[in-house]
Amino acid sequence: MDQTPSQGLYGAPSADLVDLPEGAIQFSPLIPGSDSLEARDDESLQGLVMLAPPGTIERRSAMAHALRALAVGAPFTVLAPKAKGGSRLSKELSAFGCVVAETARRHHRICVVSRPVAPIGLAEAIAEGAPRRLDDLGLWSQPGIFSWNRIDPGSALLEQHLSGLSGRGADFGSGIGFLSIAALRSPDVQHLTLVDIDRRAVEAARRNVTDPRAAIVWRDVRDPAADLAALNFVVMNPPFHDGGTEDRALGVAFIRKAAEVLRTGGSCWLVANRHLPYEADLKLLFKRVVVILESGGYKIFEARK
């Protein structure tokens, strides 16, 4: 595909830290509607600014894709908080054959390079961060997805209580589809919408969840959704970290959205870390809230509207 050279942006770095290219194409897999950096043609970008992911495999793969997609000599600015991969950026970029100019500002490391003529090791880093089928789980996943190479213990606990679902439902923050597969084992489920903010998780779920009753969408659960209304059930293991920082408000937003889309009498099945005080929010929004189980630092709730 012929692609006009353009400026790229990966993630949402602060404009106080770096100059953001005007009219840049967004490539972050965590911003619904963004373009895919993986699908970008080689040497088709004339510049890119990246807020690097914290995970080592994911970060190296993203930077390798950026260097692959940049034209020779094009500027590449990469930054990250020092404690979340920033301290490793210079070494990792140097390993790709880049000459690095590094600065520090507001607990971030900021590296500026020009795309070399012949970068080193891009194919290996890209392969390491690519989607793969995990044989021990029998599921597709990818580095960068939440709990990408194991089943989250909270989800594993909730999965044991989803056998009796019926009607139309949704899986909020569905990830690679583990809870959805459990929900769809019930023949009484008529339809299930999987919603996740991570494009990579959505693509993996489309491989893992092939039941014709399922619809899988790339969207922020918190955004308006006219297609979700009068549901019989919602299942979720809501996130409580934003950029690595604990944020209870994320889970509360998921709970509010569940209350909004459920019909009267509909139920929300939720697993959460025991230390997160969701009971008060649940009781404000639902008629009946029951703690089904407390185990291993987790609580399972059934909240009925």
Buried (B, 14 or more C-beta within 10 A) or exposed (E): EEBEEBBBBBBEBEEEBBEBBEEBBBBBBBBBEBBEBBEBEEBBBBBBBBBBBBBBBBBBBBBBBBBBBBEEEBBBBBBBBBEBBBEBBBEBBBBBBBEBEBEEEEEBBBBBBBBBEEBBBBEEBBEBBEBBEBEEBEBBBBBBBBBBEEBBBBBBBBBEBBEEBEBBBBBBBBBBBBBBBBBBEBEEBEBBBBBBBBBBBBBBBBBBBEBEBBEBBBBBBBEEBEEBEEBBBBBBBBBBEEEEEEBBEBBBBBBBBBBBBBEEEBBBBBBBBEEBEBBEBBEEBBEEBEEBBEEEEBBBBBBBB
